[in-house]
Amino acid sequence: MISRKYLYLISLADERHFGRAATACHVSPSTLSTAIRELEQELGVVLVERGKSFVRLTAEGECVLAHARRAAAGAGELHQALDALRGGLGGQLRLGVIPTALAVVSSLTSPFALRHPRVDIDVRSASTQAILGALRDFQLEAGVLYTESATSPDLHCLPLWAEDLVFITRSGGPRAAADDIAWRDAAAEPLCLLSRDMHHRQTVDRVFAELGCAPRVGLETNSLTSILAHVRAGPWNGILPRSVLSLIGASEGLHALRLVSPCVEWRTGLVTLARDPQPPLSAALLALAAQLPPSG
């Protein structure tokens, strides 16, 4: 369906190393390197800038790579369509999920697995930008991320869940008897927050900035479970979507307060490339997601 030489180029772009790309393609490095050179000769352009090893793709290489990714995605979608005609949808559904939505994504993937048992599901935790990049490179069928991050015209977003943010503190702590806390008061408490490169943290920082507050951030991490563990064991408090507390064992030793003044709603959606028609796997996922009961 698509020349192996183009698949080798895709692997090289992903791995950025001839040896690792060859391993991923189950060929020797010399076989992969020779195939790339043959492709360059066929097209009459240099695709790869080489030093002692791989350096980067040339502008022409990036152009060919984009076409190769589209061709590989089209070949995969054809197999999906044929599988559906022969006996039900098959293949692999690759789903990128922001960390703060991992706790609730099973309410989407579980019914999908029941409806399409021949489909293998690969759930990957990643940042918003990584998910969007992988979608556009045809490395994911769909992503679950914040709806405000999916407004580009090349994206289709189906809203899924809405929830509030909560202030998480340890049970028995000085704030554990309350039901809610104002953002200004939360800023005065020692905080453990997600790292600044994560969209959730940027939202939290924006709320504090709009209120003119300078929060006391004593610990940063890119792990939700690390935040929960540090809040439970240390002097810190966290700010997370309420659904995070549904993680197995997460609520033990913790107390959640509703954040008010202002009340910030967290909206999450299922995002795909805006294509008509949608590929079979993406279309099936969107159809199921549209039938989920509303939440929030």
N, C-alpha and C positions, 0 to 999 in steps of 0.2 A: 504493500500500500504506500509506503514511503521509504525511500532509499536509506539503507543503514548508515550511509555517510552523513545524512542529515541528522539521524538519531545520535551519531557520535558527536556531531557538533553541539547538539543540545546538551548532551552529557558533559562535554568539555566546558560549556558555558556555566553549567550548574556547579561543577566540581572545581573549576579553575585550576586544574592540575591534570596532566596527561595520564599519570599513573592511576589516580583515583577514578578518572573518567573511564579508563580502560577496564578497571576492575568492575565498575558499575555496569559496563556493557558486556562483561565476560569475554573480553578479548585481550590480547597482549598490547602493551603500550606502542610497540612498533606497528602493529596492525592498525590501531586507531590513528596514529600519526600519519601513516601512509595514506589512509582513507581520506583524512582531512586535506592532505596535499593534492590528492587526486581530484577532490572536489574543487579546490582552488584552481587547478588546471582546467577543469571542465567549465568553470564560470569565468575564468580569466581575471580573477581578482585575488588579492591576499586577504584571507579571512582572519588569520591569527597572527598577532605580533609575538614573535618568539625571541627570547634571550637565551640563557642556558636552559630555560624551561618556559612554560606558558607565562605570558605577561598579561595580555588582554586581547579581546576581539577588536579588530579594526572597525571603522564605520561601516565598511562593506560587510564585514562579518556580523555586525549587529543587525543589519538589514536582512541578510540571509537567515539569521537566527529567528527573527520575527516571523518570517514566512515558514520556516521549518516547524516552529511551534504551532502555528495555525494548521499546517498540514498534518502534524502528528495528532493534534486535537480532533481534526476532522476524521481521521482514520479511526480513532477511538470511539467517536460518536457513531460512526457507521456500524461498528461492532455492537455497540449498545442497542441500536435500532434493530439489528438482525437478531440479537439475543431476545429482545422483547417479542419479536414475531415467532421465534421458535419455541418459547416456553416460559417467558417471563423475563423481566429486566434483570440483567446481570452486570458483572464488572465491579469496579471499585469506585465508591463515592468518597472523594477527598474533601473534607470539611475543615476549614480554618476557623478557630474560635478564639476570641479574646479571652484572657484568663478570667475576667470577672463574670463571664457567661458560662464557664465550664460546669458550674453547679446546676444549671437548668437545661443545658443542651440535650440531656438524655430524654426530656419530654418531647423532643423532636426526633432524635435518632432511634429511640425504642419503637415507636409506632411505625417508623419507616422500615425498620428491620423486619417487623412482623408482616408488613404488607409486601415487602420485596426481599424474601429470604435468600435469594441467590446473589444479592449485592453485598459485597464486603465494604465495611465502613471504616475509614481512616480519619480519626478526629485529631487535629493538630492544634496545640495551643500556640498562639503567635500574637504579635502586636498588630494593631490596625494597619500600619503601613506595610508590614510584611504580608498580611492577608491580601491587601489590595494589589500589591505587586505580584503575588502568586496567582491571583485571579486573572490579571491581565497577561500573564505569561502562560495561561492555560495549565497551571500546576495544581489548581483547585477547581472543583465544580461549584463550590459556594463558600460563603463565609458568614459567620455570625458576629456582628459588631454593632457599634453605635450607629443609629440611623443618621445622626448629624454628620457622620464621616462618609456617607454614601450618597452624596447629592450630585456627583459628577454625571453628565449625560450618558456616559458609557456604562453606567451601572444601573441595575434594577434592584430596588430594596422593598421587601415585604415586611412591615412592622410585625414583631412577634410579642415582645413582652415590655411592660412598663412597670417600674418599681421605684421605691424611694431609696435614698442613701441613709445609712444608719451609722451612729457613733457606737463603736464596740469597746466595751470596758470589761474588766475582770469582775466576776461575781464577788460581792463583798467589798468592792472598792468604794471610794468616796462618792462616785456618781451612780452606783448600781441601784440605788433606791428610786431613781427618777425614771419617768417614762419618755421624756424628750429633753433635748438640749439645744440651745440656740447656737448657730455657727460661731458667733462672736465668743461665746463661752467655750466652745470646743477649741477655738484657736489658742486659748490660754492654758489648755491641758497638754501634757507631754504626748506627742503623737508618733506613731509608727505608720508610715504611709508607703504606698507603692512608689517606685522610682520615677523620676521626672520625665523619662522618655515614654511613659505609658499614658495613654489617653485619659484613663480614669484620674490619674494624678493631675493632669493638666486641667481637668474639669474642676477638681477640688481646689486647686490653686486659683483658678479663675473666680470661684465663689468668694474665697477669702480676699482676693485682690479687690473685687467689687465692693466688699464691705470695709476695705481699708485695714484689714487685719494682717498681722505678721504671725503665722502659726508657729508653735514650738515643735518643730520636727526634729526629734532626737534620733530616729532610726529610719532608714530607707531600705527597701528590698523589692525585688521583682517577683516575689513569691507570695501568693495569698496564704498558703499554709504557714509560711514564716511569720506573716503578720499575726495570724491567729495564735500561734505558739508564743510569740513575744508578748502579745497583750495578756494572754493567760498567765504567763510566768513573770513578767517584768512590770516596770512602772508606766508603760506606754498604753495608749489608746489608739484605736484604728478607725478609719472611715471607709466603708465598703458598701456595695449593694446588699440589700437584705437577703437575697438568694444565697449569698456565700455561706450564710449560717446553716444552710441545708446540707453542706458537706458533711460527710460521715463523721460524727463525733465533734464537729466544730463548735456546737453550742455549749458543750460541757465546760463549766467554769467561766462562761462568758455571759454578758448581759448587753442587749442591744437597745439603744435609745434612738428615737426618731429625731432626725435633725430638722430643725425648724428655723424660721426667720432668716433666710427663706426656705421653703420646701422645694427641694430639687428632685425632679423626676428623671429617672434613668430609663432611656428607651433603647431597645435592642432590636435589630432586624436581621432577616435572612437576605444576603446580598449575593447576586450573581452578575455576570456580564449582561448587558441589555442586548439580547439577541432574539430574533424572531425568524423561525421558531427556536425555542430553547432546546439544547441538547437533551436527549432522553432522561438522563439521570437528574439533571438540574430541573427539568420540567416535572418529574415525579416528586422531587423534594418540595418544590414550590407548591404543587397541588396539595400535598399533604399538609404543609405548613399553613395554607389558607384555611384548612378545616380545623385547626387547633382552636380550642376555646380561648377567648381573650383572657388576658391576665393583667393584673395591675389596676 
